[in-house]
């Protein structure tokens, strides 16, 4: 595995990188003026590792973005300014509540001879109105910034840029790293320029993506409250693997979950404690999402972290 410096040196930033960096800078400069405003970077969705420069085929680290998109909404409810760094076409805050057909079914067309109008069906107003109100509030208060990525290279460039913009917030910055980042990539020098032909038998040499938590915690945002996620399939490894990560990278919290039960059980792990958040079937049926208590607990711990600095 090469170093993170080598990765950046050998991979070009995304074509819209400078525009996005400027958006990140402006968003952070706007909110840092308020000394009571906390800010969170939520990363969400999976990344692809292209197999060709003109990408047709790729290795995909799939994630629908459910946890990240829902968590972003709950951070807004907890009065955070939110940078939502997400995979293109993965779930987004607010629109995640509606599939394409479901949303269209909520609308109706009315004609009055000269003009056609689109209205929300009366039986759908109670569903759409509270979500639309929250979205409009976030937009009008400039507390939600969307930045999208596709490849693992795009993600790493934008993650570093976001950290640079967040660094002046120091302890008021929270990083909630929920994206499913590719573990492997094909070095750009090893990629064919054009599409790999279907009749060929490709030989693909994958390299490990450098672990970016190390420079992020130690150098880019050394004073921030950094939360990572750990997904396992073997429950007996969950706590040990989480603590191993905490000891290695020295961040504040790991949210650990098992693949099969991640929708209703997580464990919040620190170097010395572990606290389970478990959602019952009754709570799930009532509409509660596990991200609500997760985010509530993360915000509480961030506040304790800030209070500790004041003592």
N, C-alpha and C positions, 0 to 999 in steps of 0.2 A: 504494500500500500504506500503510495506517495504521500508527501506532506500536503497540507492544505495550501501552502504557498505555491507548490508546484501545480496544483489543480487550477488555481486561478490564473497562473502564468500560461497554462496550456489551453485554456478555454475562454473564448470570447464572451463578453456579456451579451444579454439579449438585445435585439435591435432597438427596443424602446427603453433601454436601461436609463439613459440620462433623463428622459421625461419622468420616469417613475421615481428616480432619485430626487428630482426636484419636487415632485408631489409629496414624498416622504418628508423632505426638509421643511416644506411650507406647512404641512400638517403639524409637525412637531413644534415648529417655531410659534405657531398660533397658540398651542395649548400650554407651552412652557411658561407663558406669561402669567398664568393662574397657578399660584404656588400650592393650591389645594387640589389641583387636577392630577389624578393618577392616570397612567396610560398603559395599555397592554398591546402587545403584538401577539395575535393569534395566527398560527400557521395551520393550514387545513388542506386535506386532499393528498393524493399520491403524486409521485414524479415519474417521468419516463426517462429511460436511458436509450437514446437513439442508436441505431445500428448502422446508419448511413448519414452522410452530411446532408443530402437532400432526403429528408427523413420520410420513408414510407413504413419501414418496420422498426419496432422498438421493443424494449423490455419494459413492462409497466408494473409499477408498484401500486396496485389499485387501492383506492380509498374513495368512497363516495363523498367524504367530507361531512358526515353527519355530526360527529362530535365537535369539530371546529366551528361549523356554521351555527349550531345551537348554542355553543358556549359564547360565541361573540354576542349573541342577543342578551344573554344573562350578564355579561360584563357591562353592556350598555345599561341594563337595569340597575347595576351596582355603581353607576355614575362614572365609569371609566371611558376615556377616549380610546377608540379601538382601531388598530391597523389590522385589516383582515387580508393576510397574504395567502392566496388560495389557488388551487389548480384550476385552470380553465375548464369550464363546464362541470365542475363539481358543485355540490350544494352551496348556496349562499344564504346569509342571514335573511330572514323574512320570506323570500321567494321559496325557500325550502319547504314551506308548508303546503305548496300547491304544485302538483304535476301539471304539465302543459294542458292536457285535456280537462283536468279537474278545474283549472283556472278558467278556461274558455266556457265551461259549462256554467260558471257563475255569472256570465255576461249575457245580455240580450240586446238585440237591435230593435230600435223603434224608428219608424218613418213618419214624418209629418209633411209629406208632399214634396217639400223643397230640400230638406236635409235629413240625413240619417244620423241618429245618436246611438251611442253605446252606453248602456246602463248596467249597473249591478242588479242582479235578480233580487227581489225583496227578501227571499228566504236565504240569501247568501250574505246579506249586509252584516249580520251579527258575527259571521265568521271572518269576513275580510276587514271590517272596520278597525278592530283593535290592532291587527297586525299592520295595516296601512298607517295607522296613527303613530305607532312606535317607529316605523320606518321613517315617516316624515319628520318626526321629532329628532331622530338621530341625524338626518340629513340637514335640517334647518339649523341645528346647533353645531354642525360640522364636527360631529364626534365619531364618524365612521368613514374610514378610507379603505377602498378596495384596491388591491394590487394583485395581479394574477401572474402565474407562471405555468410552464408546461414541463420542461426538462429539469433534471437534477442540477444541471449547470445554471439554468435560469434561476432556480430556487436559491442556490448558494450565493449567487451574485446579489440577488435582491435581499436575502437575509442579512448579508454583511452591510448593505446600504441602509437597511432598516435599523440595524444596530448603531451605525454611525449617527443616524438622526436621533435615536433614543438616548444615546450616551449622556447628553446634558441633563436628562431627568434624574440621573443617578438612581437612588433607591426608590424613586416614585415609578420607575419603569418595571413592568412585569412582562416576562416572556413566557408564553403558553404554547409550547412547541408540539402541537398535535398532528402535524403533517406526517404522512408515511413516506419517509425519504428513502430513495433507492440505496441499497447497500452496494450495488455493483454498477459499473459503467464501462463503456468502450472508449479508450483514449482516442482523441480526435485524429491523431496521426495514424491510427490503426483502422479507421473507418474508410470504406469505399466512398467515393464521391457520389455515385448514383445508386439507384435501387439494386439490391441484391437479386439476381435473376432466379426465378423459381426452379429452373433446371439445375442450378448449381447446388453443391453441398458446402454451405458456408462453414468456415472455421472461425469461431468467435472467441476472442480472448478477453475475458472480463477482469477488471481490476476493482479493488475495494475502494469505495468512496471514502475519503478521509473523514474522520470524526470531527465535525465542526464545533461540537460543544466545548472542546478544549480552548481554542482561541476565543470563542464567544464569551465564555465565563471569565477567563483570565485576562483578556485584553480588550475586547470590543465593548462590552458592557459590564465591567467588573463589579459595579455597585448595584446592579439590578437584581430583582427577585426572579430567578430562572426556574421554570418548571418543565420537565421533560416527561415523556410517556414511555412506558415499557409494555410491550405486548408479548405474551408467552402462550404456549399451549400446554405446558406442564406446570401445574400449580405449585409443585414442590420447589420449583426454581424461582418463583416470582419474586419473593422478598430478597433472596440472596443476590439475584441478578440486579435488582433495583439498587441495593446498597452498594454493590460493586460499581455501578455507574456513578452513584453519588460520591464515593471515595475517589474515583478516578478523575472526575471532572469538577468536583467541589461546588456543584450547584445546590439549590435549596430543597427541591422536592421532586419525587418521581410519582407519577400517577400510574399505577400498575394494574393491568387487567389481563384476564384470560380470554382468548379468542371466542370461545363458545359462550361466555357469560358476560361479555363486556357491556352489554346493553343494560344490565341491572346490578352489576357489582364491580367496584374498583377498590383498590387499596392505596391510600396516600402514605408514601414511605419517606421517612427521613433517616439519617444515619442511626438514630436511636429509637425511633417509634414507628408504628404502623397503625393506621386507622382505616377501618373498612367503611365504605358507603354502600349500603345494600338497599335496593328498591324492591318493595313487595309487589306481588301481582295486583293487589288492590290499588296501589299507588299508580302502577303503570296503566291500569284500566281507567283510572280517573284523569289521565292525561299528563301526569307528572313525568318529566324527563330527568334522567339521572344527572344530566349536565347542570341542572339548577342547583342541587346540593353540592356538586363538585365545585362549581364556580363560587358559590357562597362560602365554602370552606377555604378555597384558595384566596379569596379576597380578605377573609378574616386573618389568614396567616400573613398576607402581605401587610395588612394594617399593623399586626403585631411586630413585624419586621421593621416597619417605619417607626413605630413607637419606641422600639429598642434603640434606634439611632438617636432619639431625642433625649434619652436618659443620660 
